[in-house]
């Protein structure tokens, strides 16, 4: 039973850490220009 409680707490901590990282990436602008990179890869650089 103690192992199950530890695993539940560990999953909550890891889920919370993932949520914090996702929110940080939203605030830092990682998802602002989704189409730009897709179009840039098709053009050759001079």
C-alpha positions in Angstrom: 0.0 0.0 0.0 2.9 2.4 0.7 4.3 1.7 -2.7 1.0 2.6 -4.4 0.8 5.9 -2.4 4.4 6.7 -3.5 3.6 6.0 -7.1 0.5 8.1 -7.0 2.5 11.0 -5.5 5.2 10.6 -8.0 2.8 10.7 -10.9 1.2 13.8 -9.5 4.6 15.5 -9.2 5.6 14.5 -12.7 2.3 15.6 -14.1 2.6 19.0 -12.4 6.1 19.4 -13.7 4.9 18.7 -17.2 2.1 21.2 -16.8 4.6 23.8 -15.6 6.9 23.2 -18.5 4.0 23.4 -21.0 2.8 26.7 -19.5 6.3 28.1 -19.6 6.6 27.2 -23.3 3.3 28.9 -24.0 4.4 32.1 -22.2 7.8 32.2 -23.9 6.2 32.1 -27.4 7.2 28.6 -28.6 3.8 28.2 -30.4 3.4 31.7 -31.9 4.4 31.0 -35.6 3.5 27.4 -36.5 3.4 27.9 -40.2 6.6 29.9 -40.6 9.0 27.0 -40.0 6.9 24.8 -42.3 7.3 27.4 -45.2 10.9 28.3 -44.4 12.1 24.7 -44.9 10.9 24.7 -48.5 12.9 27.7 -49.6 16.7 27.6 -50.3 18.9 30.0 -48.5 21.0 32.2 -50.8 
